[in-house]
Amino acid sequence: MTSGKTQLLQEKKRLLDELGHLTHILHGTWLERHTTCSNPSCRCHVGEKHGPRYYVVINRNGKQRPKYIPKSSVEKARQGIMEYQRLAEIVDRLTEINLALLREGESEQ
């Protein structure tokens, strides 16, 4: 086995191991929203709006759906979105590695 194949297989193993640590994956977009209320005399109509309120926008059946995130869960939700981004990077890199191994005729299990 060539040094290049060995390096690719080692990187592949490392990436596959990393997948097991991505436990809070959220596939969505982060959104912070400031709103006005229905009280016409409220300060939100002339200046500072209410919020921020936090949402993760997900796609369901071809439609975007905002899902409210309570303040107590903001950090975990942000972590989940970052983990999804890392997941996508890992999948892209694994695809590159697997294609390279296929081109070299690697017949691994």
Residue frames relative to the residue before (quaternion, step in Angstrom):
aa qw qx qy qz dx dy dz
M 1.0000 0.0000 0.0000 0.0000 0.00 0.00 0.00
T 0.4297 -0.7174 0.4863 0.2535 3.55 -0.86 0.94
S 0.6604 -0.5101 0.3836 0.3956 3.51 -1.31 0.40
G 0.6279 0.5499 -0.3281 0.4423 3.58 1.06 -0.78
K 0.6582 0.4961 -0.3041 0.4777 3.56 0.97 -0.87
T 0.6336 0.5391 -0.3252 0.4496 3.55 0.99 -0.86
Q 0.6632 0.4978 -0.3047 0.4686 3.57 0.93 -0.88
L 0.6464 0.5164 -0.3214 0.4606 3.58 0.97 -0.83
L 0.6717 0.4927 -0.3000 0.4648 3.58 0.92 -0.87
Q 0.6356 0.5152 -0.3287 0.4717 3.60 1.04 -0.72
E 0.6546 0.4976 -0.3131 0.4752 3.58 0.96 -0.85
K 0.6281 0.5391 -0.3309 0.4531 3.58 1.00 -0.82
K 0.6574 0.5045 -0.3073 0.4678 3.58 0.92 -0.89
R 0.6470 0.5213 -0.3168 0.4574 3.59 0.96 -0.88
L 0.6702 0.4952 -0.2975 0.4659 3.59 0.94 -0.89
L 0.6507 0.5072 -0.3172 0.4678 3.59 0.97 -0.81
D 0.6259 0.5217 -0.3293 0.4772 3.59 1.07 -0.71
E 0.6431 0.5346 -0.3193 0.4458 3.58 1.00 -0.83
L 0.5773 0.6040 -0.3755 0.4012 3.60 1.06 -0.67
G 0.6474 0.5505 -0.3137 0.4234 3.58 1.03 -0.75
H 0.6749 0.4871 -0.2887 0.4731 3.57 1.22 -0.39
L 0.5814 0.5520 -0.3815 0.4601 3.59 1.26 -0.07
T 0.0756 0.8690 -0.4771 0.1073 3.56 0.23 1.31
H 0.7321 0.3815 -0.2322 0.5143 3.63 1.21 -0.16
I 0.1648 0.8432 -0.4992 0.1122 3.59 1.14 0.64
L 0.0038 0.7588 -0.6509 0.0223 3.54 -1.00 0.98
H 0.1983 -0.7722 0.5947 0.1032 3.56 -0.70 1.09
G 0.4857 0.6413 -0.4624 0.3730 3.55 -0.14 1.28
T 0.4664 -0.6459 0.5314 0.2879 3.52 -1.40 -0.05
W 0.4382 -0.7023 0.5045 0.2455 3.56 -0.97 0.92
L 0.0033 0.7961 -0.6041 0.0353 3.57 -0.98 0.89
E 0.0867 -0.7483 0.6556 0.0516 3.56 -1.02 0.90
R 0.0696 -0.8223 0.5645 -0.0176 3.54 -0.73 1.08
H 0.1634 -0.7352 0.6513 0.0922 3.55 -1.13 0.84
T 0.0988 -0.8441 0.5270 -0.0049 3.57 -0.74 1.04
T 0.3573 -0.6641 0.5989 0.2696 3.51 -1.40 0.15
C 0.3780 -0.7288 0.5274 0.2187 3.55 -1.14 0.64
S 0.6504 -0.5403 0.3743 0.3807 3.57 -1.30 -0.04
N 0.5498 0.6015 -0.4039 0.4157 3.60 1.25 -0.10
P 0.3437 -0.7888 0.4673 0.2031 3.63 -0.33 1.19
S 0.6944 0.4550 -0.2902 0.4760 3.63 1.13 -0.42
C 0.4561 0.6954 -0.4445 0.3330 3.61 1.26 0.07
R 0.6206 -0.5747 0.4077 0.3440 3.55 -1.19 0.67
C 0.5873 0.6158 -0.3713 0.3715 3.60 1.12 -0.56
H 0.6428 0.5357 -0.3289 0.4377 3.61 1.19 -0.39
V 0.7677 0.3236 -0.1883 0.5200 3.59 1.18 -0.38
G 0.8203 0.1166 -0.0452 0.5581 3.58 1.14 -0.30
E 0.8612 0.0285 0.0264 0.5068 3.50 -0.69 -1.19
K 0.2959 -0.7669 0.5494 0.1499 3.55 -0.72 1.10
H 0.5886 -0.5586 0.4472 0.3763 3.56 -1.31 0.29
G 0.5919 0.5757 -0.4241 0.3720 3.55 -1.02 0.74
P 0.5221 0.0474 -0.7716 -0.3602 1.43 -2.35 -0.60
R 0.2447 -0.6905 0.6541 0.1882 3.48 -1.33 0.46
Y 0.3037 -0.7947 0.5125 0.1165 3.54 -0.93 0.97
Y 0.0188 -0.7911 0.6102 -0.0385 3.52 -1.05 0.90
V 0.2030 -0.6758 0.6805 0.1978 3.48 -1.39 0.36
V 0.2280 -0.7723 0.5812 0.1173 3.56 -0.73 1.08
I 0.0543 -0.8006 0.5966 -0.0108 3.55 -0.67 1.16
N 0.3911 -0.6840 0.5595 0.2572 3.56 -1.27 0.40
R 0.0413 0.7756 -0.6267 0.0640 3.54 -0.81 1.09
N 0.8477 -0.0486 -0.0006 0.5283 3.56 -0.76 1.04
G 0.7227 -0.4643 0.2387 0.4528 3.55 0.96 0.89
K 0.6795 0.4378 -0.2932 0.5105 3.60 1.25 0.14
Q 0.4378 -0.6810 0.5209 0.2705 3.53 -1.11 0.72
R 0.0594 -0.7952 0.6033 -0.0103 3.55 -0.93 0.99
P 0.2488 -0.7591 0.5776 0.1683 3.60 -0.63 1.05
K 0.1363 -0.7706 0.6194 0.0630 3.57 -0.97 0.90
Y 0.4251 -0.7299 0.4816 0.2336 3.56 -0.64 1.17
I 0.1480 -0.7648 0.6233 0.0688 3.55 -1.06 0.87
P 0.3595 -0.7326 0.5260 0.2394 3.64 -0.61 1.03
K 0.6611 -0.5289 0.3531 0.3980 3.58 -1.16 0.61
S 0.6461 0.5460 -0.3250 0.4228 3.58 1.00 -0.76
S 0.7448 0.3876 -0.2118 0.5003 3.61 1.20 -0.41
V 0.3518 0.7769 -0.4712 0.2250 3.59 1.27 0.08
E 0.6918 0.4815 -0.3008 0.4462 3.61 0.76 -0.97
K 0.6538 0.5035 -0.3188 0.4662 3.59 0.96 -0.82
A 0.6437 0.5113 -0.3243 0.4682 3.61 1.02 -0.76
R 0.6484 0.5012 -0.3223 0.4738 3.59 0.93 -0.83
Q 0.6245 0.5288 -0.3310 0.4700 3.57 1.03 -0.80
G 0.6491 0.5346 -0.3131 0.4414 3.59 0.96 -0.85
I 0.6512 0.4968 -0.3126 0.4810 3.57 1.01 -0.78
M 0.6468 0.5009 -0.3211 0.4772 3.60 1.00 -0.80
E 0.6344 0.5225 -0.3326 0.4625 3.59 1.04 -0.74
Y 0.6267 0.5176 -0.3488 0.4665 3.60 1.01 -0.69
Q 0.6365 0.5193 -0.3294 0.4655 3.58 0.98 -0.82
R 0.6472 0.4974 -0.3180 0.4822 3.59 1.01 -0.78
L 0.6046 0.5563 -0.3462 0.4530 3.59 1.02 -0.76
A 0.6622 0.5013 -0.3044 0.4664 3.58 0.90 -0.91
E 0.6371 0.5167 -0.3260 0.4699 3.60 1.02 -0.78
I 0.6546 0.5123 -0.3124 0.4598 3.58 0.95 -0.89
V 0.6552 0.5084 -0.3180 0.4594 3.60 0.90 -0.89
D 0.6389 0.5179 -0.3276 0.4651 3.59 0.97 -0.81
R 0.6865 0.4727 -0.2910 0.4696 3.59 0.88 -0.91
L 0.6332 0.5206 -0.3383 0.4622 3.61 0.97 -0.76
T 0.6120 0.5394 -0.3423 0.4662 3.58 1.06 -0.71
E 0.6510 0.5072 -0.3113 0.4712 3.59 0.93 -0.89
I 0.6615 0.5049 -0.3053 0.4629 3.59 0.91 -0.93
N 0.6829 0.4914 -0.2987 0.4505 3.59 0.82 -0.95
L 0.6347 0.5106 -0.3325 0.4754 3.59 1.03 -0.71
A 0.6413 0.5141 -0.3251 0.4677 3.59 0.97 -0.81
L 0.6620 0.4945 -0.3080 0.4716 3.59 0.96 -0.83
L 0.6334 0.5206 -0.3332 0.4656 3.60 1.01 -0.72
R 0.6428 0.5216 -0.3222 0.4593 3.59 0.99 -0.84
E 0.7069 0.4391 -0.2590 0.4904 3.57 1.06 -0.72
G 0.5120 -0.6754 0.4075 0.3400 3.58 1.26 0.05
E 0.2989 0.7627 -0.5207 0.2406 3.57 1.13 0.54
S 0.0877 -0.7829 0.6147 0.0398 3.55 -0.76 1.02
E 0.0873 0.8042 -0.5800 0.0962 3.55 0.23 1.26
Q 0.6504 -0.5523 0.3703 0.3671 3.51 -1.25 0.43
